[in-house]
Structure formats: C-alpha cells, structure tokens
Amino acid sequence: MTLTKEKIISEIFDQSELSRKDARQAVEKLMDILKQTLAEEKDVLVSGFGKFVVKRKNARRGRNPQTKESLELRARRVVVFKNSGILRKKINGEAVDEYTSDEF
C-alpha cells in the first residue's frame, strides 16, 4: 500500500490538534518548500530520515528497448534519495535510538 499525500494529511489531522484545513495547508506548504529547494539544486536534509540530492546527468546515447533504435538522451537533473542510518536500521527491524545517533 502506498502512503499518499491525502493519507499524510489525514494522519496529521488525526494525531494533532490541527483542523483538516490546517493539516492540508501545512503539508502543501512543506511540499512547496521541498520542490522550490530542489528546483534551486539545493539538497534537502531531514534528520533521522535522509537526504534528497539533485544530481546532474550528462547527455548520452541510449536505445529504445522496443525498437532497438539508437537515440540521444538529453542532459537532465534527477533527484536521488539517500536514507539515513536511522531509517535504514528501522526498515531492517534493528534497534534504534533516534535521539543519540550521529548519522544524519
């Protein structure tokens, strides 16, 4: 099951004293800040979660897998996520003390 923006808004509404409207505005504002920061090619670091990094990819030769036709892929920027050690341990079911770890 995928966690959607709507589910995040609902969780914030359910677990806080914010109204649904305020929860929606908070999530929307957070997303706007993240998008703007990444568009400026700045990294986004969320302690205990991970880091979003904008990487530049050079133009390169590629191939259409269906037609086998050769083509030129343009240069572009992509967002890469690097999870923190805390998140990695949590995903793998290891014991984690989130407040004393030195990672991210």
QUIPELIN-V568780 format. One record per backbone hydrogen bond with DSSP energy under -1.0 kcal/mol. NH is the residue of the N-H (numbers start at 1). CO is the residue of the C=O. E is the energy in kcal/mol with one decimal. If there is no record, write none. Layout:
nh = [NH/NH]
co = [CO/CO]
e = [E/E]
This chain:
nh = [8/9/10/11/12/13/14/15/23/24/25/26/27/28/29/30/31/32/33/34/35/36/37/38/39/40/41/42/44/46/49/50/51/52/53/55/57/60/62/64/68/71/73/76/78/80/82/84/88/89/90/91/92/93/94/100]
co = [4/5/6/7/8/9/10/11/19/20/21/22/23/24/25/26/27/28/29/30/31/32/33/34/35/36/38/37/52/50/46/46/82/44/80/78/76/73/71/69/64/62/60/57/55/53/51/49/84/85/86/87/88/90/89/97]
e = [-2.0/-2.4/-2.3/-2.4/-2.5/-2.5/-2.8/-2.3/-2.6/-2.4/-2.4/-2.3/-2.2/-2.8/-2.5/-2.3/-2.5/-2.3/-2.4/-2.4/-2.7/-2.6/-2.4/-2.4/-2.5/-1.4/-1.9/-2.2/-2.4/-3.1/-2.4/-2.2/-2.6/-3.0/-3.1/-3.1/-3.6/-1.9/-3.5/-2.8/-2.5/-2.3/-3.6/-2.1/-2.6/-3.2/-2.8/-2.1/-2.5/-2.5/-2.3/-2.7/-1.8/-1.2/-2.9/-1.3]
